[in-house]
Amino acid sequence: MDAQHLNLIYLIVAAALATFATRFGGYVLITQLKRIPPRLEAALNAVPAAVLTTLVAPAFVYGGFDVAVSMLVAFAIGLRFSTLRMLLVGWAVVMVIRHVVL
């Protein structure tokens, strides 16, 4: 095994340990509190939106025309219908654009 592969393995192990430490540390911190302070609760409530934005924004900006249009259509459908219907319509839109338009 060469040095480049070994460095990659070290990086993966370090990232896994850091992820475990932050999750375990957060669990220990929360269990030690008798009540969650309002600022901490507000920060924890903001996490899902931050993660979703982190995952969706790069795909929307750099994914191309087909991905951006399908995301906008899926968003509009998701406001009114179920998640499964939103995913199916978004998938169909991106497939139609890729195979018919582009």
N, C-alpha and C positions, 0 to 999 in steps of 0.2 A: 504494500500500500504506500503510495507516494505521499509527500507532505501536503499536497493540496487536498487530497481526500481526507487526510487526518485532520487538517484544519477545519474542513466542513463538518466532520463528525463532532469536533470540539464545539463548534458554533451551535450545532443543533442541540447538543446536550446542555450547553450553557443557556440557550433560549428556553429549553424545557424546564430547567431548574429555576430560572427567573420567573417563568409563568407559574410554576407550582408555588414558589415562595410568595408571590404577590397574592395568589388566591388563598393560600393557607393563612397568610398574615391577615388578610381582610376578614376571613372567617373568625380567626382568634380575636381580632379587634372588636368585631360586632358582638361576639358572644360575651365579651367582658363588659360591655356597656349595659347599664340598667335600662336606659332609654336612648334612643337614637336622637342626637341633636337635629334641629330643623335644617340646618345648613348641610349636614351630612345626608339627611334624607333627600333633600333637593338635589344634591350631587348624584346620589344613587339613582334617583328617578330620571336623570338626564342621560344616563349611560346607554340605554337602548337606542335612543335617537342618535347619539353620537356614533355608536357602532354601525347603525344602519347607514348613516351619512358617509362614513368611512368606506363602506363596501359599495354603495351605489354611485357616489359622485365620480370616482375615477372611470367607472364603466360608462356612465352617461357622457362624460367629457371626451374620453379617448376611444370609446367603443365603436364609433362610426355612426353614420346616419341611421342605419337600420336599428341599432341598439337604442339610440336616443328616442326614435319614434316609438319603438315598441315599449320603452319604459314610460313614456308619456301616456300612451294608450292604456297600458296596464295600470298606471296610477289612476286614470279617470275611471276605469272599470272597477278598480279596487275601492273607490269611494262609495259605490252603489251595490256591488255584488260580493259574493264569497271569494275567499282566497284562491280556491281551486279554479273558479271561473276566470279570475284575474290572471292566473298563471297560464291557463290555456289560451286565452285571448292574446296575451303578450307573446307567447310562443308562436301562435299562428301569424301574428303580424310580422314578427321578425322573419319567419320562414317565407311568407309571401313577398316581403321586400327583397330578401336575398335571392329568391328564385324567379321572380317576375320582373321586378324593377331594376335590380342591379345586374 
